[in-house]
């Protein structure tokens, strides 16, 4: 595991830097271009406009999580932050654990952050925030045997093999003709060759590669319909997926060849990660709403206050403006 030392909370670091900067005049030049100054005030205004709200929210959430952990006498260690880093690297660079050196993983991480226009400092704040949140919600997440078996069935369980007729949503006459052919008992493969608009599967008489219930490469609506049908049955109604309608026929069900016990630990880890992420997001909003209701959040900077108020309006209206 890669050590990732954070010697102080990000908010305290920001305050320290701000205090040091306050001794400098706002109009003090930070650079000269052809003798013309670029002032510190201009830089700060541009940074606040570009990323100020997001960074402020990151720091607010970190401070709220730290305060709640202190209230509940919960402490995190650098080992907790290290584990967050290791997990984040594995999510961002799947399969890199054990294959790349620590230095190679960190170099790859920096490239990913650059692509996402994120700084390493911001990433460190997120790691520490997540370490606190995970400790705060650990007891809220329970993974049962039945839940693991359900997930196993979705990911490693049986597969289905189906044929399908794919028709664009604007081609109603073609769709109705295919439906009529099925009602009259016309051979399904003949209807595929006559009406399907998918050239790849049409060349195989509509046959798709077998897939599990959790196969994300197959539209969810098709997966749901396929696993609801017994072998030999055709979907009673067209299935809408994106810009196409599909009529499917289940050819066969293929039993799983992977024993549950062989992948139980992996299934539990995946479920726990998903459940913890959901609960952490819920908890962030809970802490934030409690602090706001208690008057604990005051935005003093005028530019940031305006952006924050707009964020609050959108959030109150139900817009998907989640906290970081």
C-alpha positions, -999 to +999 in steps of 0.1 A: +000+000+000+013+035-009+018+058+021+000+091+016+009+114+045-013+144+052+003+163+080-027+186+087-063+189+078-068+207+045-090+234+060-063+243+085-037+244+057-060+267+037-064+290+067-026+291+072-020+299+035-047+326+036-032+342+067+002+343+051-013+358+019-032+384+038+000+402+046+004+409+008-016+436-009-044+424-031-030+445-059+006+431-055+018+418-088+025+381-091+040+384-126+051+410-151+044+406-188+062+431-210+064+452-179+027+450-172+016+435-139-008+406-133-021+412-098-028+387-071-064+399-069-070+391-106-056+356-101-077+349-070-109+362-087-103+339-117-096+309-095-128+315-074-148+319-106-135+287-121-133+263-091-141+283-060-175+268-052-163+232-056-132+237-035-152+255-008-177+227-007-149+201-004-135+220+026-169+224+042-176+187+039-142+178+053-146+202+083-181+188+090-169+152+089-139+160+111-162+177+136-187+149+137-159+123+141-145+143+170-179+145+186-183+107+184-147+102+196-138+086+162-102+090+150-087+082+117-051+072+111-028+077+082-034+040+075-071+048+069-061+075+043-036+051+027-064+025+022-086+052+006-057+060-018-052+023-026-089+017-033-092+049-053-062+038-074-077+004-081-110+020-091-093+045-114-067+021-127-083-014-126-059-042-123-029-020-114-025-034-079+004-059-080+012-052-116+025-017-114+050-003-089+039+023-064+057+050-083+041+039-116+006+039-100+011+074-087+024+086-121-007+071-137-029+088-111-014+122-118-022+117-155-058+108-146-061+138-124-047+161-151-073+147-176-100+155-151-086+190-143-082+180-106-052+190-085-034+165-062-042+188-033-080+185-041-076+147-044-059+146-010-088+165+006-112+139-009-092+110+004-092+124+040-129+133+038-137+097+026-116+082+054-137+101+080-170+094+063-163+057+060-155+054+097-186+074+105-210+051+086-193+017+090-219+003+114-247+015+091-237-010+064-247-046+068-241-072+040-262-103+045-258-138+031-290-135+010-278-102-005-245-118-014-262-147-031-285-123-050-254-104-063-237-137-071-266-148-092-265-115-111-228-114-117-217-151-118-250-169-121-267-184-151-266-167-185-292-164-211-288-167-249-313-147-269-322-138-304-335-103-311-351-082-337-339-046-335-360-018-351-356+019-349-382+037-328-393+057-359-400+027-380-434+019-367-447+001-398-417-023-397-422-029-360-459-037-365-451-061-393-426-080-371-452-082-343-478-094-367-454-121-380-448-133-345-485-135-338-490-155-370-463-180-359-437-170-385-402-185-378-384-160-356-351-162-376-370-154-408-384-123-391-349-113-380-336-115-415-365-095-429-369-068-403-339-065-379-317-034-384-287-047-365-264-060-393-240-078-369-266-099-351-288-102-382-259-122-399-263-147-370-301-148-373-304-124-344-283-145-320-266-125-292-237-135-271-249-151-238-250-126-209-257-125-172-282-104-154-255-079-144-238-076-178-236-038-182-229-041-220-265-052-225-293-025-219-310-031-186-345-033-201-333-062-224-316-080-195-347-077-173-370-090-200-347-119-209-344-132-173-382-129-169-388-152-198-385-190-198-365-207-226-384-208-259-406-178-251-407-144-270-412-111-253-449-102-254-442-065-261-414-046-278-386-035-254-375+001-257-337+006-253-323+039-265-333+047-301-344+011-308-372-013-301-362-049-295-382-081-297-364-110-280-367-147-279-349-167-252-331-196-268-316-212-237-304-207-201-268-216-193-261-226-157-232-210-138-199-228-136-184-206-108-191-218-072-204-192-048-177-199-022-150-193-047-161-157-052-179-150-020-152-126-006-151-106-039-189-104-040-191-091-004-163-065-011-181-052-042-215-050-023-199-033+007-181-007-015-214+001-033-234+003-001-208+024+017-206+049-012-244+053-012-244+058+026-215+082+025-233+104+000-264+103+021-245+111+053-227+141+037-260+157+028-273+149+063-244+166+080-246+196+056-284+200+061-280+198+099-252+224+099-271+247+076-303+245+097-282+253+128-266+284+113-232+268+113-224+276+077-217+312+068-202+322+035-183+355+040-169+360+005-194+379-017-186+361-049-187+326-033-218+335-014-237+343-046-226+310-062-235+291-030-269+307-029-275+296-065-264+261-056-288+260-027-318+272-049-310+244-074-306+219-047-339+229-031-356+226-064-345+190-067-317+195-092-290+169-091-265+193-075-249+169-050-222+179-026-187+166-034 
